[in-house]
């Protein structure tokens, strides 16, 4: 048997050889073609190679039994280089360049710009999200945005979208300057692509405002577009409390790491409830150290502070091919990709604007696999691998390598319910008809408008006992756990609360396909002077949807019963609207007590099949805690400065009359809604 020391010596020799190679100008790693300008180093390296070969020749026959274990490669398939790239204001940005060793010829660059940290070494194995891309060959570049980790400057998430003069810098100018440096200093084929999810999606998308000539392909994935209107921090002015608080701490506390807040209560619902009004958080927990929290508190309305960050207001064309990606159950940025897609479509003569939407939570398409969400499965599809293999990799292959075919479609979606991929030449597709589904005062849903009868249903909303947005005990937002999939979780945990109104249809006699934009129009009143309304459209599975997976006599194993889809209430669309902004997002106004007004609540774009035998459910409530902060239900000029005494109970009424009908709008493509 070969001695362990002999084997280890050989391994260390090869490591040393590769280190020597890294000090030389390499045109090839083939020993016979090895070039090095230092004669002594060249000679030493060659002797070391020969010595290593002798050792490995001796042990070759014993390799299968050595130590009874698999031998790891001594080197990655990528070279690792860290540089500090200068940008126009003199700031230097930490940048990691990973170049594949075994690909011949010049390669394109594919980059990500992130506030969450860059690789600290070459990969031992390719990350799953990059496996399909790496097969085509790319120089991967990762950059810490300014003010994060080793990058200089200050990190201000969401600052001005575009420079107003030559000395103003932002993510757009930093990306431009980085690309310019890369194509001048890194051997490549002159083509650059940029992509990423969430904030990385934003840093990719914003390059569309002023793209560098070398930028040939973009894929923004779950990019925010307007942090007040409907992305991470607010939904139509309603503050996303838990997300803002925990997210601000994660990136705004320590520039060199991601920080997670330490909750004193295991159930974060209880912690946020005990914490009190928004006005107390800084004094209690942040002490003036988290800029993004204090900025949000100082700007409750849609003022210039937020409008100048709504960068898609400046986007009116498709200058570079862009693959937009959205998740129908994205719990963070479900709205931004649709806005980017819509604004880019204003002028797209070269057919550069593409959209993909699937049944995903935030970034699920870049996970190792995506075969389901919460309790719902995708019918045997691994939608993450299908996306990366069939959509993302061919997109970059065509625009950066010049191989394959240009996408012929405009929109591609994975339709939930049927679990089928569809492509469309336009959105919404032809034949999608806006169809009203009415909320009736007897608690039913019908495609027939209401007749005379009881005019409304009502409930009492109490900010001291808000409706939880997911089941308790509630885990923190970060590090992510239950947070990821909550938008697809079973809603039975709230549908019998006295402060949640539930409306249900009869079982459907045919499949009902809804493809396009959904919304709700409700006539509602409150006894207070401010209020929130939350609307949920839900697919209710039959009680006998699945046969038990256990022997009926023995019963289920512990924890198995709850995993069944029998009676599952799957949310298809959920949204909140804040009453003070019904007339104006910029200038809030109090509501008139007990006076019904029309509430329009957009429910975004969807592609879903309510299957035969299923029922449609609509839930209406006024609290959704702590993802949405508690509305005091008493109008105060700055809602973020409300005190404990401002919070009051209020009676909310939802009307269902011929003159004040409440309904949801379904974009029906097929099916016979009334029968």
C-alpha positions as CSV (number, residue, x, y, z in Angstrom):
1,X,0.0,0.0,0.0
2,X,1.2,3.5,-0.8
3,X,2.1,5.6,2.2
4,X,-0.3,8.5,3.0
5,X,2.6,10.9,3.1
6,X,3.6,10.0,-0.5
7,X,0.1,10.9,-1.8
8,X,0.0,14.1,0.2
9,X,3.4,15.1,-1.1
10,X,2.3,14.7,-4.7
11,X,-0.9,16.7,-4.0
12,X,1.1,19.5,-2.4
13,X,3.6,19.5,-5.3
14,X,0.9,20.0,-7.8
15,X,-0.6,22.8,-5.7
16,X,2.9,24.5,-5.7
17,X,3.2,24.1,-9.5
18,X,-0.2,25.8,-10.1
19,X,0.8,28.6,-7.7
20,X,4.0,29.0,-9.8
21,X,1.9,29.0,-12.9
22,X,-0.2,31.8,-11.5
23,X,2.9,34.0,-11.3
24,X,3.5,33.5,-15.0
25,X,2.0,34.7,-18.3
26,X,0.1,31.5,-19.3
27,X,-1.1,30.9,-22.8
28,X,-1.8,27.2,-22.0
29,X,-1.7,24.9,-19.0
30,X,-0.4,22.1,-21.2
31,X,3.0,21.3,-19.7
32,X,4.6,21.0,-23.2
33,X,3.6,24.5,-24.1
34,X,4.3,26.2,-20.8
35,X,5.8,29.6,-21.1
36,X,7.3,31.6,-18.2
37,X,9.6,34.7,-18.5
38,X,11.6,33.8,-15.4
39,X,14.2,31.0,-16.4
40,X,14.8,29.9,-12.8
41,X,11.1,29.8,-12.0
42,X,10.5,27.9,-15.3
43,X,13.2,25.4,-14.5
44,X,11.9,24.9,-10.9
45,X,8.4,24.5,-12.1
46,X,9.4,21.8,-14.6
47,X,11.4,19.9,-12.1
48,X,8.4,20.0,-9.7
49,X,6.1,18.8,-12.4
50,X,8.3,15.8,-13.1
51,X,8.6,15.0,-9.4
52,X,4.9,15.2,-9.1
53,X,4.3,13.0,-12.1
54,X,6.6,10.3,-10.6
55,X,4.7,10.3,-7.3
56,X,1.3,10.1,-9.1
57,X,2.6,7.3,-11.4
58,X,3.6,5.3,-8.3
59,X,0.2,5.6,-6.6
60,X,-2.0,5.4,-9.7
61,X,-2.9,1.7,-9.2
62,X,-3.7,2.3,-5.5
63,X,-5.9,5.3,-6.1
64,X,-9.3,3.5,-5.8
65,X,-8.5,2.3,-2.2
66,X,-6.5,5.2,-0.9
67,X,-8.0,6.3,2.4
68,X,-11.3,4.9,1.2
69,X,-12.4,8.3,0.0
70,X,-12.8,10.4,-3.1
71,X,-9.8,12.7,-3.8
72,X,-10.8,16.4,-4.2
73,X,-9.4,18.3,-7.1
74,X,-6.4,20.5,-6.1
75,X,-7.7,23.4,-8.2
76,X,-10.9,25.0,-9.2
77,X,-12.0,25.2,-12.9
78,X,-11.7,29.0,-12.6
79,X,-9.0,31.4,-11.9
80,X,-9.7,34.0,-9.2
81,X,-8.8,37.6,-9.3
82,X,-9.9,40.5,-7.0
83,X,-9.5,44.0,-8.3
84,X,-10.6,47.5,-7.2
85,X,-12.2,49.1,-10.2
86,X,-12.2,52.9,-10.3
87,X,-15.4,54.8,-11.3
88,X,-15.9,58.4,-12.4
89,X,-15.9,60.0,-8.9
90,X,-12.6,58.3,-7.8
91,X,-14.4,55.6,-5.7
92,X,-13.0,52.1,-6.1
93,X,-15.4,49.1,-6.2
94,X,-14.4,45.6,-5.0
95,X,-14.7,43.3,-8.0
96,X,-14.0,39.5,-8.3
97,X,-13.3,38.0,-11.7
98,X,-13.6,34.3,-12.2
99,X,-12.2,33.1,-15.5
100,X,-12.8,29.5,-16.7
101,X,-9.6,27.6,-17.3
102,X,-10.7,25.0,-19.9
103,X,-12.5,27.2,-22.4
104,X,-10.6,28.2,-25.6
105,X,-10.9,31.5,-27.3
106,X,-12.3,34.8,-26.1
107,X,-15.4,34.6,-23.9
108,X,-18.1,37.1,-23.0
109,X,-18.4,38.6,-19.6
110,X,-21.5,37.9,-17.4
111,X,-21.7,40.1,-14.3
112,X,-23.6,40.7,-11.1
113,X,-23.5,43.8,-8.9
114,X,-24.6,43.1,-5.3
115,X,-24.8,44.6,-1.8
116,X,-24.6,41.1,-0.2
117,X,-21.0,40.1,-0.7
118,X,-18.8,38.5,-3.4
119,X,-17.0,35.1,-3.6
120,X,-13.9,35.0,-1.5
121,X,-12.3,32.2,-3.6
122,X,-12.8,30.3,-6.8
123,X,-15.6,27.8,-6.7
124,X,-14.8,24.2,-5.8
125,X,-18.1,23.3,-7.6
126,X,-20.3,25.5,-9.8
127,X,-23.2,27.0,-8.0
128,X,-26.5,25.4,-9.2
129,X,-27.8,28.7,-10.5
130,X,-24.8,29.0,-12.8
131,X,-24.5,25.4,-14.0
132,X,-26.3,25.8,-17.3
133,X,-24.6,29.1,-18.0
134,X,-21.1,27.9,-17.2
135,X,-21.4,25.1,-19.8
136,X,-21.5,27.8,-22.5
137,X,-18.4,29.5,-21.1
138,X,-18.4,33.0,-19.4
139,X,-16.0,35.1,-17.5
140,X,-18.1,35.7,-14.3
141,X,-17.7,39.0,-12.6
142,X,-19.1,39.9,-9.2
143,X,-19.0,43.4,-7.7
144,X,-19.9,44.8,-4.3
145,X,-21.9,48.0,-4.9
146,X,-20.5,51.2,-3.4
147,X,-20.4,51.3,0.3
148,X,-20.7,47.6,0.9
149,X,-17.9,45.3,2.0
150,X,-14.6,46.5,0.5
151,X,-16.1,48.9,-2.0
152,X,-15.5,52.5,-1.2
153,X,-18.2,55.3,-0.9
154,X,-21.5,55.3,0.9
155,X,-24.3,52.7,0.4
156,X,-27.7,54.5,0.0
157,X,-30.2,51.9,-1.4
158,X,-32.5,53.4,-4.0
159,X,-30.7,56.7,-4.5
160,X,-31.3,58.8,-7.6
161,X,-31.8,56.7,-10.7
162,X,-29.9,58.8,-13.2
163,X,-27.3,61.5,-12.9
164,X,-28.5,65.1,-13.4
165,X,-25.0,66.4,-13.9
166,X,-21.5,64.9,-14.5
167,X,-20.6,64.6,-10.8
168,X,-23.7,62.7,-9.7
169,X,-23.1,59.0,-9.4
170,X,-25.4,56.0,-8.8
171,X,-25.9,52.3,-9.7
172,X,-26.3,53.2,-13.4
173,X,-23.1,55.2,-13.7
174,X,-21.2,52.7,-11.6
175,X,-22.3,49.8,-13.9
176,X,-21.3,51.8,-17.0
177,X,-17.9,52.6,-15.6
178,X,-17.3,49.0,-14.5
179,X,-18.2,47.6,-17.9
180,X,-15.9,50.2,-19.6
181,X,-13.0,49.1,-17.3
182,X,-13.7,45.4,-17.9
183,X,-13.7,45.4,-21.7
184,X,-10.5,47.4,-21.7
185,X,-8.6,45.3,-19.1
186,X,-10.0,41.8,-19.2
187,X,-9.4,39.7,-22.4
188,X,-12.9,38.9,-23.7
189,X,-15.0,38.9,-26.8
190,X,-16.2,42.4,-26.2
191,X,-19.7,41.4,-25.2
192,X,-21.0,41.9,-21.6
193,X,-24.2,40.7,-20.0
194,X,-25.6,41.6,-16.5
195,X,-28.2,39.7,-14.5
196,X,-29.4,39.1,-11.0
197,X,-32.4,38.8,-8.6
198,X,-33.8,41.4,-6.3
199,X,-31.3,44.2,-5.6
200,X,-29.0,42.5,-8.1
201,X,-32.0,42.6,-10.5
202,X,-32.2,46.4,-9.9
203,X,-28.5,46.9,-10.6
204,X,-29.0,45.0,-13.8
205,X,-32.2,46.7,-14.8
206,X,-31.0,50.3,-14.2
207,X,-28.3,49.8,-16.9
208,X,-31.2,50.2,-19.4
209,X,-31.3,53.9,-18.7
210,X,-27.8,54.5,-20.1
211,X,-26.3,51.2,-21.4
212,X,-22.6,50.9,-22.3
213,X,-22.0,50.0,-25.9
214,X,-20.5,46.7,-24.9
215,X,-23.6,45.7,-22.9
216,X,-25.4,43.3,-25.1
217,X,-27.9,41.4,-22.8
218,X,-29.6,42.2,-19.5
219,X,-31.8,39.9,-17.4
220,X,-33.5,41.8,-14.6
221,X,-35.1,39.3,-12.3
222,X,-37.5,40.5,-9.6
223,X,-36.1,44.0,-9.7
224,X,-37.9,46.7,-7.7
225,X,-39.2,49.6,-9.7
226,X,-40.9,51.9,-7.2
227,X,-40.3,51.4,-3.5
228,X,-43.4,53.4,-2.4
229,X,-45.9,52.1,-4.9
230,X,-45.7,48.3,-4.9
231,X,-42.3,46.8,-4.2
232,X,-40.3,45.9,-1.1
233,X,-41.1,48.9,1.2
234,X,-44.7,49.8,0.5
235,X,-47.8,48.6,-1.3
236,X,-49.8,51.6,-2.5
237,X,-48.5,53.6,0.5
238,X,-49.1,50.9,3.1
239,X,-45.7,50.4,4.9
240,X,-44.2,46.9,4.8
241,X,-43.2,47.1,8.4
242,X,-41.4,43.8,9.1
243,X,-39.6,43.8,5.8
244,X,-38.4,47.4,6.1
245,X,-37.3,47.0,9.7
246,X,-35.3,43.7,9.2
247,X,-34.1,44.6,5.7
248,X,-32.8,48.0,6.8
249,X,-30.9,46.4,9.6
250,X,-29.4,43.7,7.4
251,X,-27.7,46.1,5.0
252,X,-27.6,49.3,7.0
253,X,-25.9,48.3,10.2
254,X,-22.4,47.0,9.2
255,X,-20.9,47.6,5.7
256,X,-18.8,44.4,6.0
257,X,-21.5,41.9,6.7
258,X,-25.3,41.1,6.6
259,X,-26.8,41.6,10.0
260,X,-29.9,39.8,11.3
261,X,-31.9,41.4,14.1
262,X,-32.1,39.3,17.3
263,X,-35.7,39.1,18.4
264,X,-36.5,38.6,22.1
265,X,-39.8,36.8,21.3
266,X,-39.8,33.5,19.4
267,X,-43.0,34.7,17.7
268,X,-42.2,37.9,15.8
269,X,-45.9,38.7,15.5
270,X,-46.0,39.2,19.2
271,X,-42.7,41.1,19.2
272,X,-43.9,43.6,16.6
273,X,-47.2,44.0,18.4
274,X,-45.5,44.7,21.7
275,X,-43.0,47.1,20.1
276,X,-45.8,49.6,19.6
277,X,-46.2,52.3,16.9
278,X,-43.7,53.0,14.2
279,X,-42.7,56.2,15.9
280,X,-41.1,54.3,18.8
281,X,-38.8,52.0,16.8
282,X,-35.8,54.3,16.3
283,X,-35.5,55.3,19.9
284,X,-36.0,51.7,21.1
285,X,-33.9,49.7,18.7
286,X,-32.1,51.7,16.0
287,X,-30.8,54.8,17.8
288,X,-30.5,56.9,14.6
289,X,-28.0,54.5,13.0
290,X,-30.1,53.1,10.1
291,X,-30.6,55.7,7.4
292,X,-33.1,53.8,5.3
293,X,-35.5,53.3,8.2
294,X,-35.4,57.0,9.2
295,X,-35.8,58.1,5.6
296,X,-39.0,56.0,5.2
297,X,-40.4,57.4,8.5
298,X,-39.8,60.9,7.3
299,X,-41.5,60.4,4.0
300,X,-44.8,58.6,4.5
301,X,-46.4,60.0,1.3
302,X,-45.5,59.7,-2.4
303,X,-43.3,62.8,-2.4
304,X,-40.2,63.8,-4.4
305,X,-38.0,61.5,-2.2
306,X,-39.8,58.4,-3.5
307,X,-40.7,59.7,-7.0
308,X,-37.0,60.3,-7.9
309,X,-36.3,56.7,-7.0
310,X,-39.0,55.4,-9.2
311,X,-36.5,55.0,-12.0
312,X,-38.9,53.3,-14.5
313,X,-40.6,56.8,-14.9
314,X,-37.5,57.5,-17.0
315,X,-37.7,54.2,-19.0
316,X,-39.5,54.4,-22.3
317,X,-37.7,52.0,-24.7
318,X,-35.8,48.8,-25.0
319,X,-32.2,49.8,-25.9
320,X,-30.7,46.3,-25.0
321,X,-32.3,42.9,-25.1
322,X,-33.7,42.3,-21.6
323,X,-35.2,39.1,-20.1
324,X,-37.6,40.3,-17.3
325,X,-38.4,37.6,-14.8
326,X,-41.2,37.6,-12.2
327,X,-42.7,35.2,-9.7
328,X,-46.5,35.1,-9.3
329,X,-46.0,34.4,-5.5
330,X,-43.0,36.7,-5.1
331,X,-43.2,38.0,-1.5
332,X,-40.7,40.9,-2.1
333,X,-40.7,42.3,-5.6
334,X,-43.7,41.0,-7.6
335,X,-44.5,44.3,-9.3
336,X,-41.2,45.7,-10.6
337,X,-40.6,43.3,-13.5
338,X,-44.1,44.0,-14.9
339,X,-43.4,47.7,-14.8
340,X,-40.1,47.4,-16.5
341,X,-41.6,45.2,-19.1
342,X,-44.5,47.6,-19.7
343,X,-42.3,50.8,-19.8
344,X,-39.8,49.1,-22.2
345,X,-42.6,48.1,-24.5
346,X,-43.3,51.8,-25.2
347,X,-40.7,51.7,-27.9
348,X,-39.3,48.3,-28.9
349,X,-38.7,48.2,-32.7
350,X,-35.9,45.6,-32.4
351,X,-38.0,43.2,-30.3
352,X,-35.6,43.4,-27.3
353,X,-38.2,43.1,-24.5
354,X,-39.1,39.7,-23.1
355,X,-41.0,38.6,-20.0
356,X,-41.1,35.3,-18.1
357,X,-43.4,34.7,-15.2
358,X,-43.7,31.5,-13.1
359,X,-45.2,30.1,-9.9
360,X,-42.3,31.2,-7.8
361,X,-41.5,32.9,-4.6
362,X,-38.7,35.5,-4.7
363,X,-35.8,34.1,-6.7
364,X,-37.1,30.5,-6.5
365,X,-36.2,30.1,-10.2
366,X,-32.5,30.4,-9.2
367,X,-32.7,27.7,-6.5
368,X,-31.3,24.2,-7.1
369,X,-34.8,23.1,-7.9
370,X,-38.4,24.4,-7.8
371,X,-40.9,21.6,-7.8
372,X,-43.6,23.3,-5.7
373,X,-44.3,26.1,-3.2
374,X,-45.8,25.8,0.3
375,X,-48.2,22.9,-0.1
376,X,-48.8,23.2,-3.8
377,X,-46.7,21.2,-6.3
378,X,-46.0,22.0,-10.0
379,X,-47.2,18.6,-11.4
380,X,-43.8,17.0,-11.8
381,X,-42.0,20.1,-13.3
382,X,-38.8,21.3,-11.9
383,X,-39.5,24.9,-13.0
384,X,-36.1,26.3,-11.9
385,X,-34.1,23.9,-14.0
386,X,-36.6,24.4,-16.9
387,X,-36.2,28.1,-16.7
388,X,-32.4,28.1,-16.6
389,X,-31.9,25.4,-19.2
390,X,-34.7,26.3,-21.7
391,X,-35.0,30.1,-21.3
392,X,-32.1,31.9,-19.5
393,X,-29.1,30.0,-20.9
394,X,-30.4,30.2,-24.6
395,X,-31.1,33.9,-24.1
396,X,-27.5,34.7,-23.1
397,X,-26.1,32.2,-25.5
398,X,-27.7,34.0,-28.4
399,X,-27.0,37.6,-27.4
400,X,-23.5,37.1,-25.9
401,X,-22.1,34.1,-27.9
402,X,-24.1,34.6,-31.1
403,X,-25.3,31.0,-31.1
404,X,-28.8,29.5,-31.3
405,X,-31.9,31.3,-32.1
406,X,-33.4,34.6,-31.0
407,X,-36.5,34.1,-28.9
408,X,-39.6,34.3,-31.1
409,X,-42.0,34.8,-28.2
410,X,-42.7,38.0,-26.2
411,X,-44.1,36.4,-23.1
412,X,-43.6,33.0,-21.5
413,X,-45.5,31.9,-18.4
414,X,-45.9,28.8,-16.3
415,X,-49.7,28.6,-15.8
416,X,-50.5,27.4,-12.3
417,X,-53.5,25.0,-12.1
418,X,-52.8,23.4,-15.4
419,X,-49.0,23.3,-14.7
420,X,-48.2,24.1,-18.4
421,X,-45.7,26.5,-20.0
422,X,-47.3,28.9,-22.4
423,X,-45.8,31.4,-24.8
424,X,-47.7,34.5,-26.0
425,X,-47.0,37.1,-28.8
426,X,-48.7,39.8,-26.8
427,X,-49.9,40.5,-23.3
428,X,-52.5,40.1,-22.2
429,X,-53.3,37.5,-24.8
430,X,-56.0,38.0,-27.4
431,X,-59.3,36.7,-26.0
432,X,-58.7,37.7,-22.4
433,X,-61.9,39.3,-21.3
434,X,-62.3,41.4,-18.1
435,X,-65.1,39.6,-16.2
436,X,-66.7,40.8,-13.0
437,X,-67.2,38.3,-10.1
438,X,-69.5,39.9,-7.6
439,X,-69.4,39.8,-3.8
440,X,-72.9,39.1,-2.6
441,X,-74.2,40.2,0.8
442,X,-75.1,36.5,1.7
443,X,-71.4,35.6,1.6
444,X,-71.4,34.1,-1.9
445,X,-69.6,35.0,-5.2
446,X,-71.5,35.2,-8.4
447,X,-71.0,36.3,-12.0
448,X,-74.5,37.8,-11.7
449,X,-74.7,41.3,-10.3
450,X,-76.4,41.8,-6.9
451,X,-80.1,42.5,-6.6
452,X,-82.0,44.2,-3.8
453,X,-81.4,42.8,-0.3
454,X,-79.1,43.3,2.6
455,X,-76.9,46.2,1.5
456,X,-73.6,45.3,3.2
457,X,-71.6,43.0,5.5
458,X,-69.5,44.4,8.3
459,X,-66.8,43.6,10.7
460,X,-64.9,45.4,13.5
461,X,-61.2,46.0,12.9
462,X,-59.1,46.3,16.0
463,X,-55.4,47.4,15.7
464,X,-54.7,45.8,19.1
465,X,-55.6,42.4,17.6
466,X,-54.5,42.5,14.0
467,X,-55.0,39.6,11.5
468,X,-51.6,37.8,11.1
469,X,-50.3,37.6,7.6
470,X,-49.0,34.1,8.1
471,X,-49.4,31.4,10.7
472,X,-48.0,31.8,14.2
473,X,-45.5,31.5,15.7
474,X,-44.0,33.7,13.0
475,X,-40.4,33.3,12.1
476,X,-38.2,36.3,11.2
477,X,-38.0,37.6,7.7
478,X,-34.2,37.2,7.7
479,X,-32.6,34.8,7.6
480,X,-35.3,33.5,5.4
481,X,-37.3,30.4,6.4
482,X,-41.1,30.4,6.3
483,X,-40.9,33.9,4.8
484,X,-40.2,32.7,1.3
485,X,-43.4,30.8,0.5
486,X,-46.0,32.6,2.6
487,X,-47.9,34.1,-0.3
488,X,-48.9,30.6,-1.4
489,X,-49.7,29.3,2.1
490,X,-53.1,27.8,3.0
491,X,-55.4,30.7,4.2
492,X,-57.7,28.5,6.4
493,X,-55.8,29.9,9.4
494,X,-57.8,33.2,9.1
495,X,-61.0,32.5,7.2
496,X,-63.2,32.2,10.3
497,X,-61.9,35.2,12.2
498,X,-64.7,37.7,13.0
499,X,-62.6,40.5,11.4
500,X,-62.2,38.7,8.0
501,X,-65.2,38.6,5.6
502,X,-65.3,35.5,3.4
503,X,-67.1,35.1,0.1
504,X,-67.3,31.7,-1.7
505,X,-68.5,30.6,-5.1
506,X,-70.3,27.3,-5.9
507,X,-68.0,24.6,-7.2
508,X,-67.0,25.3,-10.8
509,X,-68.6,23.1,-13.5
510,X,-65.8,23.9,-16.0
511,X,-62.2,25.0,-15.8
512,X,-61.8,28.8,-15.6
513,X,-58.7,30.2,-17.1
514,X,-57.6,33.7,-16.0
515,X,-54.7,35.2,-17.9
516,X,-53.9,38.9,-17.6
517,X,-54.5,41.8,-15.1
518,X,-56.7,41.3,-12.1
519,X,-58.2,43.9,-9.8
520,X,-60.9,44.5,-7.1
521,X,-63.4,47.3,-7.0
522,X,-65.1,47.5,-3.6
523,X,-67.6,49.9,-2.2
524,X,-66.6,50.3,1.5
525,X,-67.0,52.5,4.5
526,X,-65.4,52.9,7.9
527,X,-66.5,54.4,11.1
528,X,-63.0,55.9,11.5
529,X,-61.2,58.5,9.4
530,X,-58.6,56.2,7.9
531,X,-58.5,52.5,7.0
532,X,-56.8,49.7,5.1
533,X,-58.5,47.1,2.9
534,X,-56.8,43.8,2.1
535,X,-58.3,41.7,-0.7
536,X,-57.4,38.0,-1.3
537,X,-58.5,35.9,-4.3
538,X,-58.2,32.3,-3.4
539,X,-58.5,28.9,-5.2
540,X,-60.3,26.5,-2.9
541,X,-59.4,22.9,-3.6
542,X,-62.1,20.2,-3.2
543,X,-62.3,18.4,0.2
544,X,-61.5,15.1,-1.5
545,X,-58.9,16.5,-3.9
546,X,-56.3,13.8,-2.9
547,X,-56.7,10.3,-1.7
548,X,-55.0,9.6,1.7
549,X,-51.4,8.6,1.2
550,X,-51.6,6.3,4.2
551,X,-53.6,3.2,5.3
552,X,-56.9,4.5,6.5
553,X,-56.9,2.1,9.4
554,X,-53.5,3.2,10.6
555,X,-53.9,6.9,10.0
556,X,-51.2,9.4,8.9
557,X,-47.8,9.7,10.3
558,X,-47.2,12.7,12.5
559,X,-47.2,15.9,10.4
560,X,-48.4,14.2,7.3
561,X,-52.1,15.1,7.5
562,X,-51.5,18.8,7.2
563,X,-49.5,18.3,3.9
564,X,-52.6,17.3,2.0
565,X,-54.2,19.6,-0.6
566,X,-57.7,18.5,0.5
567,X,-59.6,21.8,1.1
568,X,-56.4,23.8,0.5
569,X,-57.0,27.6,0.2
570,X,-54.4,28.7,-2.3
571,X,-54.0,32.4,-2.7
572,X,-53.8,33.5,-6.3
573,X,-53.7,37.3,-5.7
574,X,-53.5,39.4,-2.5
575,X,-53.1,43.1,-2.1
576,X,-53.6,46.0,0.3
577,X,-54.8,49.6,-0.3
578,X,-54.5,52.5,2.3
579,X,-57.6,54.7,2.5
580,X,-55.9,58.0,3.0
581,X,-54.4,57.7,-0.5
582,X,-57.7,56.9,-2.4
583,X,-57.8,60.4,-4.0
584,X,-54.1,61.2,-4.1
585,X,-50.9,59.4,-3.4
586,X,-49.0,62.7,-2.8
587,X,-51.6,64.4,-0.5
588,X,-53.4,62.1,1.9
589,X,-57.0,63.0,3.0
590,X,-59.1,61.6,5.8
591,X,-62.1,59.4,5.0
592,X,-65.6,60.5,5.9
593,X,-66.9,58.3,8.7
594,X,-69.6,55.8,7.5
595,X,-69.7,57.1,4.0
596,X,-69.1,54.4,1.3
597,X,-66.6,55.1,-1.4
598,X,-65.1,53.1,-4.2
599,X,-61.8,51.4,-3.5
600,X,-59.8,50.2,-6.5
601,X,-57.3,47.6,-5.5
602,X,-55.0,46.3,-8.3
603,X,-54.1,42.6,-8.1
604,X,-51.4,42.5,-10.7
605,X,-51.0,40.1,-13.7
606,X,-51.8,36.4,-13.3
607,X,-52.0,33.2,-15.3
608,X,-54.0,30.5,-13.5
609,X,-56.6,27.8,-14.0
610,X,-59.4,27.4,-11.4
611,X,-60.1,23.8,-12.2
612,X,-63.5,22.1,-12.4
613,X,-64.8,21.3,-9.0
614,X,-62.8,24.0,-7.3
615,X,-64.4,27.1,-5.7
616,X,-63.3,30.7,-5.8
617,X,-63.0,32.5,-2.5
618,X,-62.5,36.2,-1.7
619,X,-61.4,37.4,1.7
620,X,-61.6,41.0,2.9
621,X,-59.9,42.3,6.0
622,X,-58.3,45.6,7.3
623,X,-55.1,44.4,9.0
624,X,-52.3,42.2,7.7
625,X,-49.7,42.2,10.4
626,X,-46.7,42.7,10.7
627,X,-46.0,42.6,7.0
628,X,-48.2,45.8,6.8
629,X,-48.0,48.2,9.7
630,X,-51.2,48.9,11.6
631,X,-53.3,51.7,10.4
632,X,-54.5,53.7,13.5
633,X,-57.8,54.1,11.7
634,X,-57.8,57.7,12.9
635,X,-56.4,60.1,10.4
636,X,-53.1,61.8,11.4
637,X,-51.0,63.9,9.1
638,X,-47.9,61.7,9.3
639,X,-49.1,58.1,9.8
640,X,-45.5,57.2,10.9
641,X,-45.8,59.5,13.8
642,X,-49.1,58.1,15.2
643,X,-49.0,57.5,18.9
644,X,-50.5,54.7,21.0
645,X,-53.6,56.9,21.7
646,X,-54.3,57.4,18.0
647,X,-55.2,53.7,17.4
648,X,-58.9,52.9,17.6
649,X,-61.4,50.2,16.7
650,X,-63.5,50.8,13.6
651,X,-66.5,49.2,11.9
652,X,-65.8,48.4,8.3
653,X,-68.6,47.7,5.8
654,X,-68.4,46.1,2.3
655,X,-71.4,47.0,0.2
656,X,-73.3,44.8,-2.3
657,X,-76.1,46.6,-4.0
658,X,-77.2,47.4,-7.6
659,X,-75.9,50.9,-7.2
660,X,-72.8,50.0,-5.1
661,X,-71.6,46.6,-6.4
662,X,-68.4,45.2,-5.1
663,X,-66.5,42.8,-7.3
664,X,-63.2,41.4,-8.5
665,X,-62.2,41.5,-12.2
666,X,-60.9,38.2,-13.6
667,X,-59.3,38.2,-17.1
668,X,-61.2,35.2,-18.3
669,X,-59.7,33.5,-21.4
670,X,-61.8,30.3,-21.5
671,X,-64.5,28.6,-19.5
672,X,-68.1,29.6,-19.1
673,X,-68.2,31.7,-15.9
674,X,-71.9,31.7,-15.3
675,X,-72.5,27.9,-15.7
